[in-house]
Amino acid sequence: MSSSNGVYYQILPVPQYPGHLISNDPARPYMCQLCLNTQATIEHLKLHWELNHNVPCGWCGARFDFKSSRDSHETVCASGQQGAHT
């Protein structure tokens, strides 16, 4: 299990099921456990994680697993920050 700024995630290979058609290309064996996106290399999966799931708030620096969560947080955080400066 790995940690990125206190966020824990696990990088697991995509399971191979003999006799079962896999919708993902077998050449992409590394799967994100948050969104099920697959990547060809562990380096690409780490990059995917940093770009899509380790997203910082522009106001306070808190990190979120999903951009949508960050966006909701930033709306509230920005309101609080602007109120503190008025």
C-alpha positions in Angstrom: 0.0 0.0 0.0 1.3 3.4 -0.9 0.8 6.8 0.6 0.6 10.2 -1.1 0.2 13.1 1.3 -1.7 10.9 3.8 -4.0 9.4 1.1 -3.7 5.7 0.9 -4.1 3.7 -2.3 -3.3 0.3 -3.5 -2.0 -0.5 -6.9 -3.1 -4.0 -8.0 -2.8 -5.7 -11.3 -6.0 -6.3 -13.3 -7.1 -9.9 -12.6 -6.9 -12.3 -15.5 -10.0 -14.6 -15.8 -9.4 -17.5 -18.1 -12.3 -18.2 -20.4 -13.8 -14.8 -19.6 -13.8 -11.9 -22.1 -12.1 -8.9 -20.5 -13.3 -5.6 -21.7 -10.0 -3.9 -20.9 -7.0 -4.5 -23.1 -4.8 -7.1 -21.4 -1.8 -4.9 -22.3 -3.0 -2.5 -19.6 -2.5 -4.6 -16.4 -2.5 -1.8 -13.8 -5.9 -0.7 -12.5 -6.7 2.4 -10.4 -8.8 1.2 -7.4 -10.8 4.5 -7.2 -12.0 4.8 -10.8 -11.1 1.4 -12.4 -9.0 3.2 -15.1 -6.3 0.9 -16.4 -2.8 1.8 -17.5 0.0 -0.1 -19.3 2.8 0.7 -16.8 3.0 1.4 -13.1 4.5 4.8 -13.9 1.5 5.7 -16.0 -0.8 4.6 -13.1 1.1 6.8 -10.7 0.8 9.8 -13.1 -2.9 9.1 -13.5 -3.2 9.1 -9.7 -1.4 12.4 -9.3 -3.4 14.1 -12.1 -6.8 12.8 -11.3 -7.0 11.7 -7.6 -4.5 13.7 -5.7 -6.1 17.0 -6.4 -5.2 20.0 -4.1 -7.5 22.8 -3.0 -6.3 26.1 -4.4 -7.2 27.9 -1.2 -6.0 25.7 1.7 -4.0 22.9 0.0 -6.2 20.0 1.2 -6.1 17.1 -1.2 -9.0 15.1 -2.6 -9.5 11.8 -4.4 -11.7 13.3 -7.1 -11.7 16.7 -8.8 -15.5 17.0 -8.2 -14.9 16.7 -4.4 -12.2 19.3 -4.6 -14.5 21.6 -6.6 -17.2 21.4 -4.0 -14.8 22.0 -1.2 -13.2 25.0 -3.0 -16.5 26.7 -3.3 -17.0 26.6 0.5 -13.3 27.2 1.2 -13.2 30.2 -1.1 -16.3 31.7 0.6 -14.6 31.3 4.0 -11.3 32.8 2.8 -12.9 35.8 1.1 -15.0 36.4 4.3 -11.8 36.4 6.4 -10.2 39.1 4.2 -13.1 41.6 4.2 
